């Protein structure tokens, strides 16, 4: 069965990566992951240039040792203005989360993720013809 979409997940916490990878696979999405914004940008460019672009990017807002979501979305938008990305965080009162469209995001996802919230978000963000 073909995947419902291709997702790039960037998060610095291994447990988030492991659990979300499992959930996305269960929901029949192809997923690749990165630990910080630099790695995410590299993966995004490689896959796009190889003709295998991502349908959605999920970016952790805060990455203590590396580029976080706010800086990463700016770099992704500079590379590909059509990138579709969602900000992910446990800090719901952060200005980036409160006004995510102003920063270039098309949605937000609160941690810890509920499977139903993640599924709904993916279905809203990835519209396949």
Residue, then its C-alpha position, 0 to 999 in steps of 0.5 A: x500500500x502506498x504511503x498517505x504522505x511523506x513527513x519530516x520530523x525534527x525533534x531533539x528528544x529521542x523518545x519523541x522521535x521513536x514514538x512518533x515514528x511508530x505512530x506515523x508508520x501505523x498511520x501509513x505515512x513515510x517518515x524521516x527524522x532529524x535531531x536539529x534544524x541543520x539536519x532537517x534542512x539537509x534532509x529536506x534539500x536532498x529529498x527535494x533535489x532527488x525528486x522525493x519531496x516531503x509533504x509536511x515538516x514537523x519542527x520542534x520549536x526549541x532545540x537546546x543544542x542546534x537550530x530550533x523550529x523558528x530558525x529552521x522554518x526561515x531557512x526552509x522558506x528561503x530554500x522552498x517558499x512552498x514548504x509546508x511546516x507545523x510547529x511542535x512544542x510543549x510551550x503553548x504560550x510561546x509567541x511563535x505558537x500563538x501566531x504561527x502563520x506569521x512565522x511561516x508555519x501552516x499549523x501547530x501541534x502540542x506535545x505530548x501528541x495524542x494520536x488522534x490530534x496527530x492523525x487529524x493534523x496530517x489529514x488537514x495538512x496533507x491533501x492528496x489528489 
